[in-house]
């Protein structure tokens, strides 16, 4: 049997490259589709590829692991953007908590290690299947519940009333408008967007 000339370092380089490509493709998809749909597709693909990684061997199994990196690349950035919407004055705290919550790379291998020792490395991907299946609940929740859907969907609506993501031309117009305000010294563009501002009740002195 002829062994592959690709070493561990080469596989790592391929994985990082695939991860970067997936991140850019996820960003481009955000211009065409609602983030919750993109996140749902990514999680479904992660469950499928993790399941296949449990059952395939050789190059096919390695390919599934690389595909896991591809579909995993856009997950955190989409979750980060979705979960910050509507936080208002708590946006800074929310961003800190979301950033510190990215501990899956440290926790999941520890969870997989006992399974790897007892049942083998391939079967250890059952932990990944369980984790990705649990993560799939977020886009399902954001799709099924109307209030959650209004919270995470883009707020720019055409005349038909159906929400749509911003198109590149509109993004360019907004970018030029912000640049013009910045050049005039107007700092109002630093404030949160309208949908991020929470209404506060005036405190009545006791």
Secondary structure by P-SEA (a helix, b strand, c coil): cccccccaaaaaaaaaaaaaaaaaaaaaaaacccaaaaaaaaaaaaaaaaaaaaccccaaaaaaaaaaaaaacaaaaaaaaaaacccccaaaaaaaaaaaaccccccccccaaaaaacccccccaaaaaaaaaaaaaaaaaacccaaaaaaccccccccccccccccaaaaaaaaaaaaaaaaaccccccccccccbbbbcccccc
